[in-house]
Amino acid sequence: MPELIRRPFIFLRHGQSTSNLNRRIAGQRDVPLTAQGEREARQAALLLGDVAWPLIVASPLERARRTAELATGRAPHCLIGGLKERHWGEHEEHPIPETMPYLLSPEGGESWADFVTRIVATLNALLVEHETPLIVGHSGLIRVIRYLDSGSPEGPRTDNAMPQWVAPYGTRGWEIRPLLESDVAHLPRLSKTT
């Protein structure tokens, strides 16, 4: 199993997308936010907007990029293809099943092992260079962290546009929980101009 550098980061899943609304698997399809998704992203700005982030990165898919802009009031520093959601192959645009086949390889899609390797390599490249970055992406990223922590990607879906604190604990574990103001208190704030 690949190893993730043991440094904290802030994760923000995109706001509600048209595929979320219709309960369909978007995968790497480039679907937009709904009006509710845009409101959710703006709500996240209450906690994220005035932080002078050392790095804001997002998946290049529109739902993540737009969420990053609305939640921070500015464009991400960069868009990173390695943060895209898993390619679900033949399952993309199909209804979300009761139980997702995370560990199986979808026909024409990305295997779980390849997805984990891609996400870990992408995060490691970011975490080695930057302290406490803001990473805006997709629910699959949190499933990878769960997998690294517990050996299983199963668990509740990450809420749309709800900032998450992701940090190492103990010798191998990972904590994933809603972000608190105290988690980012050490980061500088943007200056307010009148």
C-alpha positions as CSV (number, residue, x, y, z in Angstrom):
1,M,0.0,0.0,0.0
2,P,1.4,3.4,-0.9
3,E,2.5,5.7,2.0
4,L,1.1,9.2,2.3
5,I,3.3,11.9,3.8
6,R,2.2,12.5,7.3
7,R,1.3,16.2,7.1
8,P,-2.1,17.8,7.6
9,F,-4.2,19.4,4.9
10,I,-7.6,20.9,4.4
11,F,-9.9,19.1,2.0
12,L,-13.1,20.5,0.4
13,R,-15.3,18.4,-1.7
14,H,-17.1,20.2,-4.5
15,G,-20.6,21.6,-4.0
16,Q,-23.6,19.7,-5.2
17,S,-23.2,18.9,-8.9
18,T,-25.9,18.1,-11.4
19,S,-24.9,14.4,-11.1
20,N,-25.2,14.5,-7.3
21,L,-28.7,16.0,-7.7
22,N,-29.7,13.2,-10.1
23,R,-28.0,10.5,-8.0
24,R,-25.7,9.5,-10.8
25,I,-22.0,8.6,-10.9
26,A,-20.1,11.5,-12.4
27,G,-16.6,10.1,-12.2
28,Q,-14.4,12.1,-14.6
29,R,-17.4,13.6,-16.6
30,D,-17.2,17.4,-16.4
31,V,-20.5,18.3,-14.8
32,P,-21.3,21.8,-13.3
33,L,-22.5,22.8,-9.9
34,T,-26.2,23.3,-9.3
35,A,-27.5,26.5,-7.8
36,Q,-27.5,24.7,-4.4
37,G,-23.9,23.7,-5.0
38,E,-22.9,27.3,-5.6
39,R,-24.6,28.3,-2.4
40,E,-22.8,25.5,-0.5
41,A,-19.4,26.7,-1.8
42,R,-20.2,30.3,-0.8
43,Q,-21.1,29.0,2.7
44,A,-17.7,27.4,3.0
45,A,-16.2,30.8,2.4
46,L,-17.2,31.8,5.9
47,L,-14.5,29.5,7.2
48,L,-12.1,29.5,4.2
49,G,-12.4,32.9,2.5
50,D,-10.2,35.1,4.6
51,V,-7.3,32.7,5.0
52,A,-4.1,33.5,3.1
53,W,-3.7,29.9,2.0
54,P,-0.1,28.9,1.2
55,L,-1.6,26.9,-1.6
56,I,-5.0,26.4,-3.1
57,V,-5.3,23.5,-5.6
58,A,-8.2,22.0,-7.3
59,S,-9.2,19.2,-9.6
60,P,-9.6,20.7,-13.1
61,L,-13.1,19.4,-13.3
62,E,-15.5,22.3,-13.3
63,R,-17.4,21.3,-10.2
64,A,-14.2,21.4,-8.1
65,R,-12.6,24.4,-9.8
66,R,-15.8,26.5,-9.4
67,T,-16.1,25.4,-5.7
68,A,-12.6,26.5,-5.0
69,E,-13.3,30.0,-6.5
70,L,-16.5,30.5,-4.6
71,A,-15.2,29.1,-1.3
72,T,-12.0,31.3,-1.3
73,G,-13.0,34.3,-3.4
74,R,-10.1,33.7,-5.8
75,A,-8.9,31.2,-8.4
76,P,-6.9,28.3,-7.3
77,H,-3.1,28.6,-7.6
78,C,-3.2,25.6,-9.9
79,L,-5.4,22.9,-11.3
80,I,-4.0,19.4,-10.9
81,G,-5.2,16.5,-13.1
82,G,-4.0,14.0,-10.4
83,L,-6.9,15.2,-8.2
84,K,-9.6,14.2,-10.6
85,E,-12.3,11.8,-9.4
86,R,-11.8,8.1,-10.2
87,H,-12.6,7.2,-13.8
88,W,-15.6,4.9,-13.3
89,G,-15.7,3.6,-17.0
90,E,-19.0,2.0,-17.9
91,H,-20.5,3.1,-14.6
92,E,-20.3,6.8,-15.3
93,E,-23.7,8.5,-15.6
94,H,-25.4,5.4,-14.3
95,P,-27.5,5.6,-11.1
96,I,-25.5,5.4,-7.8
97,P,-26.0,1.8,-6.5
98,E,-26.9,1.0,-2.9
99,T,-23.4,-0.4,-2.5
100,M,-20.5,1.0,-4.6
101,P,-18.0,-1.5,-5.9
102,Y,-15.0,0.5,-4.8
103,L,-12.5,-2.4,-4.9
104,L,-13.6,-3.8,-8.3
105,S,-12.1,-2.5,-11.6
106,P,-14.9,-1.0,-13.7
107,E,-14.9,-1.9,-17.4
108,G,-13.1,0.8,-19.2
109,G,-12.3,2.6,-16.0
110,E,-9.6,3.0,-13.4
111,S,-8.8,0.2,-10.9
112,W,-8.9,0.9,-7.2
113,A,-5.1,0.2,-6.9
114,D,-4.3,2.7,-9.7
115,F,-6.7,5.3,-8.2
116,V,-5.0,5.0,-4.8
117,T,-1.6,5.2,-6.3
118,R,-2.5,8.4,-8.3
119,I,-4.1,10.2,-5.4
120,V,-1.3,9.4,-2.9
121,A,1.4,10.4,-5.5
122,T,-0.5,13.7,-6.1
123,L,-1.0,14.5,-2.4
124,N,2.7,13.6,-1.6
125,A,3.9,16.0,-4.3
126,L,1.8,18.8,-2.7
127,L,2.5,18.0,1.0
128,V,6.3,17.7,0.6
129,E,6.3,21.3,-0.7
130,H,3.5,23.1,1.2
131,E,2.3,23.3,4.8
132,T,-1.5,23.0,5.3
133,P,-2.7,23.4,1.7
134,L,-6.3,23.7,0.7
135,I,-7.2,20.8,-1.7
136,V,-10.5,21.0,-3.5
137,G,-11.6,17.8,-5.2
138,H,-13.9,14.8,-5.0
139,S,-15.3,12.3,-2.5
140,G,-12.9,9.6,-3.8
141,L,-10.0,11.4,-2.2
142,I,-11.4,10.9,1.3
143,R,-12.2,7.2,0.4
144,V,-8.4,6.8,-0.3
145,I,-7.5,8.4,3.1
146,R,-10.0,6.0,4.8
147,Y,-8.5,3.1,2.9
148,L,-5.0,4.1,4.1
149,D,-6.3,4.5,7.7
150,S,-8.5,1.4,8.0
151,G,-7.9,-0.8,4.9
152,S,-11.4,-0.1,3.6
153,P,-12.8,2.8,1.5
154,E,-16.3,2.2,3.0
155,G,-18.0,4.9,5.0
156,P,-20.4,7.8,4.7
157,R,-20.1,10.0,1.6
158,T,-18.2,13.3,2.4
159,D,-20.7,16.2,2.5
160,N,-20.6,18.6,-0.4
161,A,-18.6,21.8,0.3
162,M,-18.0,20.9,4.0
163,P,-14.3,21.8,4.8
164,Q,-12.5,18.8,6.3
165,W,-9.4,18.6,8.5
166,V,-7.3,15.7,7.4
167,A,-4.3,15.0,9.7
168,P,-2.1,12.1,10.8
169,Y,-2.5,10.7,14.2
170,G,-0.5,8.0,16.0
171,T,2.0,6.2,14.0
172,R,-0.2,5.3,11.0
173,G,-3.7,6.6,11.5
174,W,-5.5,9.5,9.8
175,E,-8.1,11.8,11.3
176,I,-10.9,13.1,9.0
177,R,-13.3,15.5,10.6
178,P,-15.1,18.9,10.0
179,L,-12.7,21.8,10.0
180,L,-12.6,24.0,13.0
181,E,-11.5,27.7,13.1
182,S,-8.7,26.6,15.5
183,D,-7.3,24.3,12.8
184,V,-6.3,27.2,10.6
185,A,-5.7,29.8,13.3
186,H,-1.9,29.6,12.6
187,L,-2.3,30.6,9.0
188,P,-2.1,34.3,8.0
189,R,-5.3,36.2,7.0
190,L,-5.9,38.3,4.0
191,S,-5.6,42.0,4.6
192,K,-8.9,43.8,4.5
193,T,-8.9,46.9,2.3
194,T,-11.5,49.6,2.8
